Amino acid sequence: MGDILWTNWAILLASFAGLIWLGWRSSKTVVGESEDESGFLIAGRSLGPFVGASTIVATGFSGWGFMGSPGVAYEFGATELLGNFMFAPAMVIAVLFFARYLAGRAEAMGSCTIPEYAARLHAEGGMARVVQGVAAIITIVLLLVFLTSQIKAVGILAAGWLDFPQDYGAALMISIIILYTVLGGLTAVAWTDTLMLMGMLLAAVIISVQIFADIPPAELVERLREISPALVDPDTSRPYGEMKGAVFLVLPYAFLFSAVLPFMAVRFLAFKPGTKFTRTTMYVAPFACILSIIPVVGLYMRVKVPGLEQADLAMPAYLNTFLHPVFGGFITLCILFAMQSTANSLLHTVASAASHDLRRALFPGRTDARTALNINRAAVVVFGLVGLMMMLFAPPFFLSFLGILGTGTLLATLVGPIFVSSIWRGNAWGALAAMFGGFCTSGGMLLFTDSGWVVGPLTGCLVSTVLYVAVSVATARIAPRVTAV
């Protein structure tokens, strides 16, 4: 046991050295050469198809994919496997049909964040600052909720792997994330995501081979049916909704997830001008399909270990029980990579919303590049520590639900100003009404009703869209739209 533990620590420290080196390299090549905040905020618009695709997929399939999703599959059955797969075509559609538009429009307006994009698209002067500030505050609040779940997931896994307390594991992991994100901003995030994704893909292949070599797919289905027919032929789509077909709503949800959420959509702003997005999707599609198989761990564990105390322990228990320690250690590292890939994106986005968007909304005067960079970096440290404190003092929660609460509600908040505006552009009053309406509807339905994990956010998206159009039309005379860029 002692030899295995030392091996795990050696693997972890070697990976830390690689991540920190990538952060240092990205600082040298991008942040140090940038004349404004774009180097830190959007990688100086330097991402190519492979790195861009890798960071998109790694961020989308992460802590919830490797820890939360197997737990949901353990609890609710095969519905989660279908729901998880919906993210692959959704990401392809988002990159293929929306990324070029968003990247081009943002570059033309000089926008470096999603709240700034929404503000400059809908208003000028004081109203633009209001839109940017409101979008920034909501982004900070909701993504801190999601960041808390990611830090907890990292802590749970690291604690079991390294044999020390969960809180220590979370503190160690967030410290490394803070360090390389401070060094290189979004460039460091994207480069480390690419390294992490390669490990994640290999981990998914190893897991699939082990599970299906032990129990072939047809036999797995039959044994699940013996436990409970609802695990393979459910009458509802819980936890996504009560209707049997509600799981298919994950497709539009996942598309909007990829196209609208600031920590995902900011990657579109970071692509090199002239990037061929068709080539990018050639990487996105196979990467996402391979990672979509991960929830099968939850189904396998439901057959092998039906009495787990907590469903979220499905993946850790699987690694400790059914894999050789060497493979288990490697896959644990890859899963830690997966969770870090989203945690670093969330941390970078929250810090950017505070240090760039909120700062510009409250203090519109010009700030020199060096001072702005220092503020950006300080915000990463501050919000990394805030996320850790929130995790330490939060009551028990279901990892996947907290992720849905943060991302689903933020999606409903921004769908009008970010996505609907690409089809029909309203004004600042419409954008503000859409944000408040989407926020209240999705958050209220997720917290206070049993409507389902995608029904609430999608209903919020509908409310946000209606308010965006209706309020923009009603206030058109007092708030004319900004001239198109």
Secondary structure, 3 states (H helix, E strand, C coil): CHHHHHHHHHHHHHHHHHHHHHHHHHHHHCHHHCCCCHHHHHHHHCECHHHHHHHHHHHHCCHHHHHHHHHHHHHHCCHHHHHHHCHHHHHHHHHHHCHHHHHHHHHHHCCCCHHHHHHHHHCCHHHHHHHHHHHHHHHHHHHHHHHHHHHHHHHHHHHHHHCCCHHHHHHHHHHHHHHHHHHHHHHHHHHHHHHHHHHHHHHHHHHHHHHHHHCCHHHHHHHHHHHCHHHCCCCCCCCCCCCHHHHHHHHHHHHHHHHHCHHHHHHHHCECCCCCHHHHHHHHHHHHHHHCCCCHHHHHHHHHCCCCCCHHHHHHHHHHHHCCHHHHHHHHHHHHHHHHHHHHHHHHHHHHHHHHHHHHHHCCCCCCHHHHHHHHHHHHHHHHHHHHHHHHHCCCCCHHHHHHHHHHHHHHHHHHHHHHHHCCCCCHHHHHHHHHHHHHHHHHHHHHCCCCCCHHHHHHHHHHHHHHHHHHHHCCCCCCCCCCC
